[in-house]
């Protein structure tokens, strides 16, 4: 499984970006049944859960710092997950990673160490 994250860039505070995570090497059926999440890591900080979409249920989860501003969605036909980021803040600046796994449990899926497959990361920089 390979994950390709894209869509990062430089944006002013209050602006928007949409990140994409395209999966290859996985069937559409497996992709649709996988849990796919976004994490971010700022310099000197631990990798932080941002948002996830749970298995085939489509149920979505968000970190407290992004609730109401970010929206995760999945396009199973394209094997792609998106993260729409609105009302960006300077503190959202980080490298954003997407991750995929098929063997997670709900109680621990916000932990980065639980994921087997990771994208390469895309830089998001929010200026004041």
C-alpha positions in Angstrom: 0.0 0.0 0.0 1.3 3.4 -0.9 -0.2 6.7 0.2 0.4 10.0 -1.6 -0.5 13.1 0.3 -0.8 16.4 -1.5 -2.4 19.8 -1.3 -0.3 21.5 1.3 1.0 25.0 0.8 1.3 28.5 2.3 -1.9 30.3 3.2 -2.9 33.3 5.3 -4.7 32.9 8.6 -8.4 32.5 7.9 -7.8 30.8 4.6 -8.5 27.3 3.4 -6.7 24.4 1.9 -7.8 20.9 0.8 -5.4 18.0 1.3 -5.7 14.8 -0.6 -4.5 11.3 0.2 -4.5 8.9 -2.7 -4.0 5.2 -2.0 -2.5 2.7 -4.5 -1.7 -0.9 -4.2 -5.0 -1.6 -2.5 -8.2 -2.7 -4.0 -11.2 -0.4 -3.9 -13.0 -2.8 -1.6 -10.2 -2.9 0.9 -9.8 0.8 0.7 -13.5 1.4 1.4 -13.2 -0.8 4.5 -10.1 0.8 5.9 -9.7 3.4 8.5 -7.9 6.4 7.1 -6.7 9.3 9.3 -4.8 12.5 9.1 -2.1 13.4 11.6 0.1 16.4 11.8 3.5 17.1 13.3 4.9 20.6 14.1 8.6 21.1 14.8 9.5 19.9 18.3 6.1 18.3 18.9 4.6 14.9 18.8 2.5 13.6 15.9 -1.1 14.7 16.6 -4.3 13.1 15.5 -6.3 15.5 13.3 -9.2 13.5 11.8 -10.2 10.0 10.8 -12.8 8.2 8.9 -13.7 4.8 10.4 -13.8 1.8 8.2 -16.8 1.4 5.9 -19.2 3.2 8.3 -18.0 6.5 7.1 -18.2 7.8 10.6 -15.8 10.7 11.1 -13.7 11.8 14.1 -11.8 15.0 14.8 -9.3 16.3 17.2 -10.5 19.0 19.5 -8.4 21.7 18.0 -9.9 21.3 14.5 -13.5 20.5 15.2 -15.9 22.7 13.3 -13.1 23.9 10.9 -11.9 20.7 9.2 -13.9 18.1 7.3 -12.7 14.7 6.3 -14.3 12.8 3.4 -13.7 9.8 1.3 -14.1 9.0 -2.4 -13.9 5.2 -2.6 -14.1 5.3 -6.4 -10.9 7.2 -6.5 -9.3 5.5 -3.5 -8.8 9.0 -2.1 -9.5 10.7 1.2 -9.7 14.5 1.5 -9.2 16.9 4.4 -10.9 20.3 3.8 -9.4 22.8 6.2 -11.2 26.1 6.7 -10.5 29.0 9.0 -6.9 28.1 9.2 -4.9 29.3 12.2 -1.2 29.9 12.6 -1.1 27.0 15.0 -2.3 24.6 12.3 1.2 24.9 10.7 2.7 21.5 10.5 3.5 18.6 8.2 0.3 16.7 7.6 0.4 12.9 7.1 -2.3 10.5 6.1 -2.3 7.0 7.4 -4.3 3.8 6.7 -4.9 0.6 8.6 -7.3 -2.3 8.5 -6.8 -3.7 12.0 -7.5 -0.8 14.3 -9.8 -0.8 17.3 -11.8 2.3 18.1 -10.2 2.9 21.5 -6.8 3.4 20.0 -7.1 4.6 16.4 -6.1 8.1 17.4 -2.7 6.9 18.2 -0.1 7.2 15.4 1.7 4.1 16.4 -1.3 1.9 15.5 -1.1 2.6 11.8 0.9 0.4 9.4 0.8 2.6 6.3 1.8 6.3 6.0 2.0 8.9 3.3 5.1 11.1 2.9 3.6 14.2 4.4 2.6 17.6 3.0 3.6 20.9 4.5 0.9 23.3 5.6 2.1 26.8 6.6 -0.3 29.4 7.9 0.9 32.9 8.1 -0.5 35.6 10.3 
